[in-house]
Amino acid sequence: MDISATSIYQTIGKQTTKEAKLKEACIEFESILISQMLKGLRATVDKSDLVDGGIAGEMWEDLLYTQYAKSMAKTASFGLAETIYKQVSKGLNYTK
């Protein structure tokens, strides 16, 4: 079963089935976990006094890293979404 980014978004665009929604949820879950990873990595980098973004800068940075995570989940196959989809779909009888 191929749940690469291209095939998933083609499926989701054509169908509104439970299977397509499950695929979308798996990708979203993967993006949330990637976002948490990036947040942890970002915390290890020292901030310089050169650019003080303040509260607005921190909010922008959070939004930026959230978009990075979504983009990574859609394009870079970490394999987590695929694994979750396979496990959940077995119980729901989506796989053939």
VOZA-199611 format. One record per residue: residue in one letter; residue number from 1; x, y, z of N, C-alpha, C, O in turn. Coordinates in Angstrom, 3 decimals, padded with zeros to 6 digits. Layout:
! VOZA-199611
@code->A	pos->NUM	nX->X	nY->Y	nZ->Z	caX->X	caY->Y	caZ->Z	cX->X	cY->Y	cZ->Z	oX->X	oY->Y	oZ->Z
...
END
This chain:
! VOZA-199611
@code->M	pos->1	nX->000.849	nY->-001.180	nZ->000.000	caX->000.000	caY->000.000	caZ->000.000	cX->000.885	cY->001.230	cZ->000.000	oX->001.750	oY->001.381	oZ->000.864
@code->D	pos->2	nX->000.673	nY->002.103	nZ->-000.961	caX->001.449	caY->003.313	caZ->-001.107	cX->000.692	cY->004.471	cZ->-000.492	oX->-000.400	oY->004.819	oZ->-000.942
@code->I	pos->3	nX->001.276	nY->005.072	nZ->000.549	caX->000.646	caY->006.269	caZ->001.103	cX->001.627	cY->007.427	cZ->001.027	oX->001.699	oY->008.250	oZ->001.939
@code->S	pos->4	nX->002.379	nY->007.486	nZ->-000.061	caX->003.283	caY->008.610	caZ->-000.258	cX->002.462	cY->009.888	cZ->-000.341	oX->001.247	oY->009.854	oZ->-000.534
@code->A	pos->5	nX->003.148	nY->011.014	nZ->-000.191	caX->002.446	caY->012.299	caZ->-000.168	cX->001.611	cY->012.512	cZ->-001.417	oX->000.474	oY->012.974	oZ->-001.328
@code->T	pos->6	nX->002.153	nY->012.184	nZ->-002.571	caX->001.422	caY->012.390	caZ->-003.817	cX->000.169	cY->011.542	cZ->-003.866	oX->-000.912	oY->012.043	oZ->-004.175
@code->S	pos->7	nX->000.305	nY->010.257	nZ->-003.564	caX->-000.864	caY->009.379	caZ->-003.658	cX->-001.909	cY->009.718	cZ->-002.603	oX->-003.107	oY->009.613	oZ->-002.865
@code->I	pos->8	nX->-001.476	nY->010.120	nZ->-001.430	caX->-002.430	caY->010.449	caZ->-000.377	cX->-003.251	cY->011.671	cZ->-000.764	oX->-004.476	oY->011.665	oZ->-000.638
@code->Y	pos->9	nX->-002.590	nY->012.703	nZ->-001.227	caX->-003.329	caY->013.911	caZ->-001.540	cX->-004.171	cY->013.764	cZ->-002.798	oX->-005.181	oY->014.452	oZ->-002.941
@code->Q	pos->10	nX->-003.780	nY->012.885	nZ->-003.712	caX->-004.644	caY->012.580	caZ->-004.844	cX->-005.881	cY->011.836	cZ->-004.360	oX->-006.994	oY->012.127	oZ->-004.797
@code->T	pos->11	nX->-005.692	nY->010.884	nZ->-003.465	caX->-006.806	caY->010.121	caZ->-002.906	cX->-007.741	cY->011.026	cZ->-002.121	oX->-008.961	oY->010.949	oZ->-002.268
@code->I	pos->12	nX->-007.167	nY->011.880	nZ->-001.290	caX->-007.989	caY->012.760	caZ->-000.470	cX->-008.755	cY->013.730	cZ->-001.351	oX->-009.908	oY->014.050	oZ->-001.061
@code->G	pos->13	nX->-008.135	nY->014.202	nZ->-002.418	caX->-008.801	caY->015.127	caZ->-003.316	cX->-009.967	cY->014.492	cZ->-004.050	oX->-010.957	oY->015.168	oZ->-004.333
@code->K	pos->14	nX->-009.872	nY->013.207	nZ->-004.364	caX->-010.906	caY->012.523	caZ->-005.130	cX->-011.992	cY->011.940	cZ->-004.232	oX->-013.142	oY->011.815	oZ->-004.653
@code->Q	pos->15	nX->-011.643	nY->011.590	nZ->-003.021	caX->-012.584	caY->010.884	caZ->-002.162	cX->-012.751	cY->011.621	cZ->-000.839	oX->-011.876	oY->012.376	oZ->-000.415
@code->T	pos->16	nX->-013.863	nY->011.391	nZ->-000.213	caX->-014.060	caY->011.866	caZ->001.156	cX->-014.397	cY->010.663	cZ->002.028	oX->-015.194	oY->010.754	oZ->002.963
@code->T	pos->17	nX->-013.779	nY->009.545	nZ->001.704	caX->-014.063	caY->008.319	caZ->002.435	cX->-013.365	cY->008.315	cZ->003.786	oX->-012.500	oY->009.145	oZ->004.065
@code->K	pos->18	nX->-013.755	nY->007.384	nZ->004.591	caX->-013.115	caY->007.221	caZ->005.892	cX->-011.640	cY->006.860	cZ->005.715	oX->-010.790	oY->007.270	oZ->006.505
@code->E	pos->19	nX->-011.353	nY->006.095	nZ->004.677	caX->-009.962	caY->005.698	caZ->004.411	cX->-009.095	cY->006.921	cZ->004.103	oX->-007.983	oY->007.034	oZ->004.620
@code->A	pos->20	nX->-009.584	nY->007.819	nZ->003.282	caX->-008.841	caY->009.034	caZ->002.943	cX->-008.662	cY->009.921	cZ->004.172	oX->-007.604	oY->010.520	oZ->004.370
@code->K	pos->21	nX->-009.700	nY->009.997	nZ->004.986	caX->-009.609	caY->010.792	caZ->006.213	cX->-008.602	cY->010.186	cZ->007.181	oX->-007.893	oY->010.913	oZ->007.877
@code->L	pos->22	nX->-008.537	nY->008.857	nZ->007.231	caX->-007.555	caY->008.193	caZ->008.083	cX->-006.143	cY->008.497	cZ->007.602	oX->-005.255	oY->008.769	oZ->008.409
@code->K	pos->23	nX->-005.936	nY->008.453	nZ->006.297	caX->-004.621	caY->008.769	caZ->005.741	cX->-004.221	cY->010.195	cZ->006.092	oX->-003.081	oY->010.452	oZ->006.479
@code->E	pos->24	nX->-005.157	nY->011.112	nZ->005.956	caX->-004.889	caY->012.513	caZ->006.273	cX->-004.560	cY->012.683	cZ->007.761	oX->-003.659	oY->013.443	oZ->008.115
@code->A	pos->25	nX->-005.281	nY->011.985	nZ->008.618	caX->-005.038	caY->012.067	caZ->010.053	cX->-003.663	cY->011.508	cZ->010.409	oX->-002.985	oY->012.040	oZ->011.288
@code->C	pos->26	nX->-003.254	nY->010.450	nZ->009.737	caX->-001.931	caY->009.863	caZ->009.983	cX->-000.824	cY->010.832	cZ->009.606	oX->000.172	oY->010.951	oZ->010.321
@code->I	pos->27	nX->-000.993	nY->011.521	nZ->008.492	caX->000.004	caY->012.515	caZ->008.078	cX->000.024	cY->013.682	cZ->009.058	oX->001.093	oY->014.183	oZ->009.406
@code->E	pos->28	nX->-001.139	nY->014.112	nZ->009.499	caX->-001.215	caY->015.212	caZ->010.457	cX->-000.558	cY->014.820	cZ->011.784	oX->000.141	oY->015.628	oZ->012.396
@code->F	pos->29	nX->-000.783	nY->013.585	nZ->012.224	caX->-000.153	caY->013.112	caZ->013.456	cX->001.364	cY->013.101	cZ->013.306	oX->002.084	oY->013.501	oZ->014.221
@code->E	pos->30	nX->001.849	nY->012.642	nZ->012.151	caX->003.285	caY->012.640	caZ->011.906	cX->003.833	cY->014.065	cZ->011.932	oX->004.919	oY->014.299	oZ->012.462
@code->S	pos->31	nX->003.101	nY->015.009	nZ->011.370	caX->003.577	caY->016.394	caZ->011.366	cX->003.624	cY->016.974	cZ->012.775	oX->004.502	oY->017.780	oZ->013.082
@code->I	pos->32	nX->002.694	nY->016.575	nZ->013.628	caX->002.716	caY->017.039	caZ->015.020	cX->003.954	cY->016.498	cZ->015.737	oX->004.613	oY->017.225	oZ->016.481
@code->L	pos->33	nX->004.263	nY->015.235	nZ->015.515	caX->005.453	caY->014.666	caZ->016.153	cX->006.731	cY->015.302	cZ->015.614	oX->007.666	oY->015.549	oZ->016.376
@code->I	pos->34	nX->006.781	nY->015.567	nZ->014.320	caX->007.945	caY->016.249	caZ->013.748	cX->008.066	cY->017.645	cZ->014.335	oX->009.169	oY->018.104	oZ->014.633
@code->S	pos->35	nX->006.934	nY->018.323	nZ->014.500	caX->006.935	caY->019.655	caZ->015.099	cX->007.506	cY->019.623	cZ->016.512	oX->008.287	oY->020.498	oZ->016.888
@code->Q	pos->36	nX->007.123	nY->018.628	nZ->017.287	caX->007.655	caY->018.500	caZ->018.645	cX->009.156	cY->018.222	cZ->018.630	oX->009.893	oY->018.721	oZ->019.481
@code->M	pos->37	nX->009.602	nY->017.427	nZ->017.666	caX->011.039	caY->017.167	caZ->017.522	cX->011.788	cY->018.455	cZ->017.204	oX->012.821	oY->018.751	oZ->017.804
@code->L	pos->38	nX->011.256	nY->019.214	nZ->016.255	caX->011.901	caY->020.473	caZ->015.882	cX->011.918	cY->021.463	cZ->017.037	oX->012.887	oY->022.201	oZ->017.217
@code->K	pos->39	nX->010.849	nY->021.477	nZ->017.815	caX->010.768	caY->022.361	caZ->018.978	cX->011.860	cY->022.004	cZ->019.993	oX->012.509	oY->022.885	oZ->020.558
@code->G	pos->40	nX->012.050	nY->020.708	nZ->020.213	caX->013.103	caY->020.260	caZ->021.121	cX->014.489	cY->020.598	cZ->020.597	oX->015.367	oY->021.001	oZ->021.361
@code->L	pos->41	nX->014.684	nY->020.436	nZ->019.306	caX->015.978	caY->020.771	caZ->018.713	cX->016.238	cY->022.267	cZ->018.774	oX->017.359	oY->022.702	oZ->019.038
@code->R	pos->42	nX->015.198	nY->023.049	nZ->018.530	caX->015.319	caY->024.504	caZ->018.558	cX->015.698	cY->024.992	cZ->019.954	oX->016.409	oY->025.988	oZ->020.091
@code->A	pos->43	nX->015.236	nY->024.307	nZ->020.976	caX->015.527	caY->024.708	caZ->022.352	cX->017.002	cY->024.515	cZ->022.705	oX->017.493	oY->025.121	oZ->023.657
@code->T	pos->44	nX->017.704	nY->023.685	nZ->021.955	caX->019.119	caY->023.446	caZ->022.250	cX->020.035	cY->024.495	cZ->021.638	oX->021.221	oY->024.546	oZ->021.963
@code->V	pos->45	nX->019.500	nY->025.329	nZ->020.759	caX->020.304	caY->026.360	caZ->020.097	cX->020.245	cY->027.640	cZ->020.919	oX->019.166	oY->028.119	oZ->021.269
@code->D	pos->46	nX->021.413	nY->028.182	nZ->021.221	caX->021.472	caY->029.419	caZ->021.991	cX->020.989	cY->030.593	cZ->021.158	oX->021.316	oY->030.708	oZ->019.977
@code->K	pos->47	nX->020.212	nY->031.457	nZ->021.782	caX->019.731	caY->032.667	caZ->021.118	cX->020.822	cY->033.731	cZ->021.229	oX->021.472	oY->033.872	oZ->022.265
@code->S	pos->48	nX->021.004	nY->034.471	nZ->020.148	caX->021.986	caY->035.552	caZ->020.186	cX->021.277	cY->036.866	cZ->020.515	oX->020.066	oY->036.990	oZ->020.337
@code->D	pos->49	nX->022.032	nY->037.823	nZ->020.985	caX->021.475	caY->039.138	caZ->021.287	cX->021.401	cY->040.009	cZ->020.042	oX->020.906	oY->041.135	oZ->020.094
@code->L	pos->50	nX->021.891	nY->039.491	nZ->018.929	caX->021.901	caY->040.257	caZ->017.695	cX->020.484	cY->040.585	cZ->017.228	oX->020.189	oY->041.719	oZ->016.852
@code->V	pos->51	nX->019.628	nY->039.594	nZ->017.257	caX->018.240	caY->039.801	caZ->016.837	cX->017.329	cY->039.377	cZ->017.985	oX->017.273	oY->038.204	oZ->018.352
@code->D	pos->52	nX->016.613	nY->040.359	nZ->018.547	caX->015.666	caY->040.056	caZ->019.609	cX->014.266	cY->040.160	cZ->019.012	oX->013.755	oY->041.253	oZ->018.767
@code->G	pos->53	nX->013.665	nY->039.006	nZ->018.787	caX->012.365	caY->038.979	caZ->018.122	cX->011.210	cY->039.312	cZ->019.044	oX->010.134	oY->039.681	oZ->018.572
@code->G	pos->54	nX->011.405	nY->039.193	nZ->020.328	caX->010.320	caY->039.448	caZ->021.263	cX->009.214	cY->038.407	cZ->021.127	oX->009.429	oY->037.318	oZ->020.593
@code->I	pos->55	nX->008.044	nY->038.755	nZ->021.611	caX->006.906	caY->037.839	caZ->021.586	cX->006.467	cY->037.563	cZ->020.149	oX->006.169	oY->036.422	oZ->019.794
@code->A	pos->56	nX->006.429	nY->038.617	nZ->019.321	caX->006.017	caY->038.440	caZ->017.923	cX->006.995	cY->037.524	cZ->017.190	oX->006.580	oY->036.687	oZ->016.388
@code->G	pos->57	nX->008.276	nY->037.678	nZ->017.459	caX->009.290	caY->036.829	caZ->016.835	cX->009.139	cY->035.374	cZ->017.237	oX->009.301	oY->034.476	oZ->016.410
@code->E	pos->58	nX->008.828	nY->035.139	nZ->018.503	caX->008.621	caY->033.772	caZ->018.986	cX->007.379	cY->033.148	cZ->018.349	oX->007.389	oY->031.974	oZ->017.979
@code->M	pos->59	nX->006.319	nY->033.932	nZ->018.224	caX->005.102	caY->033.424	caZ->017.591	cX->005.358	cY->033.089	cZ->016.128	oX->004.922	oY->032.048	oZ->015.636
@code->W	pos->60	nX->006.070	nY->033.981	nZ->015.435	caX->006.392	caY->033.751	caZ->014.033	cX->007.254	cY->032.504	cZ->013.891	oX->007.043	oY->031.697	oZ->012.986
@code->E	pos->61	nX->008.224	nY->032.348	nZ->014.787	caX->009.112	caY->031.183	caZ->014.739	cX->008.324	cY->029.890	cZ->014.960	oX->008.578	oY->028.888	oZ->014.291
@code->D	pos->62	nX->007.372	nY->029.907	nZ->015.891	caX->006.530	caY->028.730	caZ->016.121	cX->005.720	cY->028.377	cZ->014.878	oX->005.630	oY->027.210	oZ->014.497
@code->L	pos->63	nX->005.132	nY->029.391	nZ->014.253	caX->004.361	caY->029.156	caZ->013.035	cX->005.248	cY->028.639	cZ->011.910	oX->004.845	oY->027.759	oZ->011.149
@code->L	pos->64	nX->006.444	nY->029.181	nZ->011.808	caX->007.387	caY->028.751	caZ->010.778	cX->007.746	cY->027.276	cZ->010.959	oX->007.740	oY->026.512	oZ->009.993
@code->Y	pos->65	nX->008.056	nY->026.879	nZ->012.180	caX->008.436	caY->025.494	caZ->012.429	cX->007.253	cY->024.542	cZ->012.287	oX->007.436	oY->023.377	oZ->011.932
@code->T	pos->66	nX->006.042	nY->025.023	nZ->012.559	caX->004.851	caY->024.209	caZ->012.320	cX->004.691	cY->023.942	cZ->010.829	oX->004.370	oY->022.824	oZ->010.426
@code->Q	pos->67	nX->004.911	nY->024.961	nZ->010.018	caX->004.829	caY->024.784	caZ->008.569	cX->005.952	cY->023.890	cZ->008.056	oX->005.740	oY->023.087	oZ->007.149
@code->Y	pos->68	nX->007.149	nY->024.025	nZ->008.633	caX->008.246	caY->023.119	caZ->008.279	cX->007.838	cY->021.678	cZ->008.544	oX->008.056	oY->020.801	oZ->007.708
@code->A	pos->69	nX->007.249	nY->021.437	nZ->009.700	caX->006.847	caY->020.075	caZ->010.075	cX->005.794	cY->019.531	cZ->009.117	oX->005.871	oY->018.374	oZ->008.702
@code->K	pos->70	nX->004.808	nY->020.358	nZ->008.762	caX->003.775	caY->019.908	caZ->007.823	cX->004.383	cY->019.587	cZ->006.466	oX->004.031	oY->018.591	oZ->005.833
@code->S	pos->71	nX->005.289	nY->020.432	nZ->006.034	caX->005.950	caY->020.206	caZ->004.746	cX->006.782	cY->018.933	cZ->004.782	oX->006.787	oY->018.171	oZ->003.815
@code->M	pos->72	nX->007.479	nY->018.695	nZ->005.876	caX->008.299	caY->017.488	caZ->006.006	cX->007.428	cY->016.240	cZ->006.027	oX->007.795	oY->015.219	oZ->005.447
@code->A	pos->73	nX->006.298	nY->016.312	nZ->006.680	caX->005.401	caY->015.157	caZ->006.741	cX->004.808	cY->014.849	cZ->005.373	oX->004.569	oY->013.686	oZ->005.049
@code->K	pos->74	nX->004.569	nY->015.882	nZ->004.567	caX->003.985	caY->015.676	caZ->003.247	cX->005.004	cY->015.158	cZ->002.234	oX->004.660	oY->014.358	oZ->001.364
@code->T	pos->75	nX->006.259	nY->015.610	nZ->002.343	caX->007.237	caY->015.287	caZ->001.302	cX->008.262	cY->014.240	cZ->001.723	oX->008.559	oY->013.322	oZ->000.959
@code->A	pos->76	nX->008.789	nY->014.367	nZ->002.902	caX->009.816	caY->013.434	caZ->003.359	cX->009.142	cY->012.282	cZ->004.078	oX->008.455	oY->012.486	oZ->005.079
@code->S	pos->77	nX->009.330	nY->011.099	nZ->003.585	caX->008.654	caY->009.948	caZ->004.175	cX->009.440	cY->009.440	cZ->005.379	oX->010.416	oY->008.704	oZ->005.232
@code->F	pos->78	nX->009.005	nY->009.839	nZ->006.558	caX->009.599	caY->009.318	caZ->007.779	cX->009.132	cY->007.887	cZ->008.016	oX->009.804	oY->007.102	oZ->008.684
@code->G	pos->79	nX->007.980	nY->007.564	nZ->007.462	caX->007.445	caY->006.220	caZ->007.599	cX->006.483	cY->006.055	cZ->008.758	oX->005.817	oY->005.025	oZ->008.868
@code->L	pos->80	nX->006.403	nY->007.039	nZ->009.613	caX->005.524	caY->006.929	caZ->010.772	cX->004.058	cY->006.937	cZ->010.358	oX->003.271	oY->006.136	oZ->010.863
@code->A	pos->81	nX->003.682	nY->007.824	nZ->009.453	caX->002.288	caY->007.888	caZ->009.001	cX->001.882	cY->006.578	cZ->008.338	oX->000.773	oY->006.085	oZ->008.546
@code->E	pos->82	nX->002.779	nY->006.023	nZ->007.547	caX->002.493	caY->004.759	caZ->006.871	cX->002.302	cY->003.629	cZ->007.880	oX->001.381	oY->002.823	oZ->007.748
@code->T	pos->83	nX->003.166	nY->003.573	nZ->008.878	caX->003.067	caY->002.532	caZ->009.905	cX->001.771	cY->002.659	cZ->010.697	oX->001.089	oY->001.664	oZ->010.942
@code->I	pos->84	nX->001.436	nY->003.867	nZ->011.092	caX->000.200	caY->004.087	caZ->011.842	cX->-001.002	cY->003.710	cZ->010.981	oX->-001.929	oY->003.053	oZ->011.453
@code->Y	pos->85	nX->-000.982	nY->004.130	nZ->009.719	caX->-002.089	caY->003.816	caZ->008.821	cX->-002.283	cY->002.308	cZ->008.687	oX->-003.408	oY->001.813	oZ->008.753
@code->K	pos->86	nX->-001.188	nY->001.586	nZ->008.498	caX->-001.283	caY->000.129	caZ->008.346	cX->-001.879	cY->-000.517	cZ->009.589	oX->-002.726	oY->-001.404	oZ->009.485
@code->Q	pos->87	nX->-001.439	nY->-000.074	nZ->010.767	caX->-001.924	caY->-000.668	caZ->012.009	cX->-003.402	cY->-000.360	cZ->012.248	oX->-004.179	oY->-001.248	oZ->012.597
@code->V	pos->88	nX->-003.776	nY->000.878	nZ->012.061	caX->-005.161	caY->001.273	caZ->012.322	cX->-006.108	cY->000.682	cZ->011.276	oX->-007.204	oY->000.227	oZ->011.603
@code->S	pos->89	nX->-005.674	nY->000.696	nZ->010.022	caX->-006.553	caY->000.212	caZ->008.956	cX->-006.791	cY->-001.301	cZ->009.045	oX->-007.804	oY->-001.796	oZ->008.550
@code->K	pos->90	nX->-005.872	nY->-002.033	nZ->009.668	caX->-006.105	caY->-003.466	caZ->009.880	cX->-007.346	cY->-003.686	cZ->010.741	oX->-008.182	oY->-004.543	oZ->010.455
@code->G	pos->91	nX->-007.437	nY->-002.899	nZ->011.785	caX->-008.567	caY->-003.012	caZ->012.689	cX->-009.876	cY->-002.530	cZ->012.078	oX->-010.956	oY->-002.955	oZ->012.487
@code->L	pos->92	nX->-009.772	nY->-001.647	nZ->011.106	caX->-010.975	caY->-001.087	caZ->010.476	cX->-011.295	cY->-001.768	cZ->009.140	oX->-012.250	oY->-001.393	oZ->008.460
@code->N	pos->93	nX->-010.498	nY->-002.761	nZ->008.774	caX->-010.675	caY->-003.518	caZ->007.536	cX->-010.614	cY->-002.655	cZ->006.287	oX->-011.398	oY->-002.858	oZ->005.360
@code->Y	pos->94	nX->-009.686	nY->-001.685	nZ->006.245	caX->-009.484	caY->-000.868	caZ->005.050	cX->-008.515	cY->-001.527	cZ->004.093	oX->-008.607	oY->-001.334	oZ->002.881
@code->T	pos->95	nX->-007.577	nY->-002.313	nZ->004.632	caX->-006.586	caY->-002.948	caZ->003.761	cX->-007.176	cY->-004.200	cZ->003.146	oX->-008.088	oY->-004.818	oZ->003.694
@code->K	pos->96	nX->-006.643	nY->-004.551	nZ->002.017	caX->-007.165	caY->-005.722	caZ->001.296	cX->-006.302	cY->-006.925	cZ->001.534	oX->-006.586	oY->-008.001	oZ->001.008
END
